[in-house]
Amino acid sequence: MPRAKSRQIKDTDGRKNNKRLPKKLTKVDEQRSVPARRNKAKRDRTAKLIKKALDNVLGGDGEQKFWENVVEKSQDSFPDRNLIANKLDQINRDSRGVSNTAPVINFYTNTDPKPEPPTIDIDHEEV
């Protein structure tokens, strides 16, 4: 059986600046107020996994069956109608081909071609 600790032992040995270090703080994993932003590769991967899961669960062309089911249920449910509206808006936005290109600025405002100076013919003999 181990002996009990003596109460006479101190945390320090009395020398200057020879104190025991304070206990290290442990980080508590708290949920952040704003989650980290997902990059495009993870969003694309998620979409592919969802389509694959729908095909496995509902059979071939599971995405089509899923949307048919959502449309049938949307007659009674506002969130389902909202889901359909958002999906249609996303499809329309993708088909429009919204581009984020900067406008081209033409700094050359004078578009008239410069008149060429008259050429001098050296071989020409005047008569």
C-alpha positions in Angstrom: 0.0 0.0 0.0 1.5 3.4 -1.0 2.3 5.9 1.6 0.1 9.0 2.0 1.6 12.3 0.6 3.2 14.5 3.2 1.7 17.8 3.9 5.1 19.3 4.4 6.2 19.1 0.8 5.6 22.4 -1.0 4.9 23.0 -4.7 8.2 25.0 -5.0 11.6 24.4 -3.5 12.0 28.0 -2.5 14.4 29.2 -5.2 13.5 32.4 -7.1 11.5 31.9 -10.3 11.3 28.2 -9.7 7.6 28.0 -9.4 5.5 25.2 -10.8 3.9 26.0 -14.1 0.2 26.7 -13.9 -2.0 24.0 -15.3 -2.4 24.1 -19.0 -5.9 25.1 -20.2 -7.7 22.5 -22.3 -9.7 23.7 -25.2 -13.4 22.9 -24.9 -14.8 22.2 -28.3 -17.7 24.6 -28.5 -19.8 25.0 -31.5 -18.8 28.0 -33.5 -21.4 30.7 -34.2 -20.5 30.6 -37.9 -19.5 27.2 -39.4 -16.6 27.0 -41.7 -17.4 27.6 -45.4 -17.5 24.5 -47.5 -15.4 24.6 -50.7 -16.7 23.8 -54.2 -15.2 20.3 -54.3 -17.0 19.3 -51.2 -20.3 20.7 -52.4 -20.0 18.8 -55.7 -19.0 15.6 -53.9 -22.1 16.0 -51.7 -24.4 16.4 -54.7 -22.9 13.3 -56.3 -23.3 11.2 -53.1 -26.9 12.3 -52.8 -27.7 11.3 -56.4 -25.9 8.0 -55.8 -27.9 7.3 -52.6 -31.2 8.2 -54.3 -30.4 5.8 -57.1 -29.5 3.0 -54.6 -32.6 3.5 -52.5 -35.3 4.3 -55.1 -33.8 2.3 -57.9 -32.6 3.6 -61.3 -33.3 7.3 -61.9 -33.9 7.8 -58.2 -33.6 11.6 -58.6 -36.6 11.7 -60.9 -38.7 9.6 -58.5 -37.6 11.8 -55.6 -38.7 15.0 -57.3 -42.0 13.4 -58.3 -42.6 12.5 -54.7 -41.7 16.0 -53.5 -44.1 17.6 -56.0 -46.9 15.3 -54.9 -46.3 16.2 -51.2 -45.9 19.9 -52.0 -49.6 20.3 -52.4 -50.0 20.3 -48.7 -46.6 21.5 -47.5 -45.1 25.0 -47.8 -41.5 23.9 -47.2 -41.7 21.4 -50.1 -43.1 24.1 -52.4 -40.3 26.4 -51.2 -37.7 23.6 -52.0 -39.1 23.3 -55.5 -39.1 27.0 -56.1 -35.5 27.3 -54.9 -34.4 24.4 -57.1 -36.1 25.9 -60.2 -34.5 29.2 -59.5 -31.1 27.6 -59.2 -31.6 25.7 -62.5 -32.7 28.9 -64.3 -29.7 30.8 -62.9 -27.3 28.0 -64.1 -28.9 28.0 -67.5 -28.5 31.7 -67.9 -24.8 31.4 -67.5 -24.2 34.3 -65.2 -20.6 35.4 -65.6 -18.5 37.4 -63.3 -16.3 39.0 -65.9 -15.3 42.6 -65.6 -16.5 45.1 -68.3 -14.0 46.0 -71.0 -13.1 49.6 -71.1 -11.9 51.1 -74.4 -9.4 53.9 -73.8 -9.0 54.6 -77.5 -12.0 56.9 -78.1 -10.9 58.0 -81.6 -11.8 55.1 -83.8 -11.2 57.0 -87.1 -8.2 55.6 -89.0 -5.3 58.0 -89.4 -4.9 59.3 -92.9 -1.7 58.0 -94.4 0.8 60.6 -95.5 1.2 60.7 -99.3 4.0 58.4 -100.5 6.8 59.9 -102.5 7.7 57.9 -105.7 11.4 58.2 -106.2 11.5 56.5 -109.6 8.9 58.7 -111.1 10.0 61.2 -113.8 8.0 64.3 -114.4 7.2 64.9 -118.0 
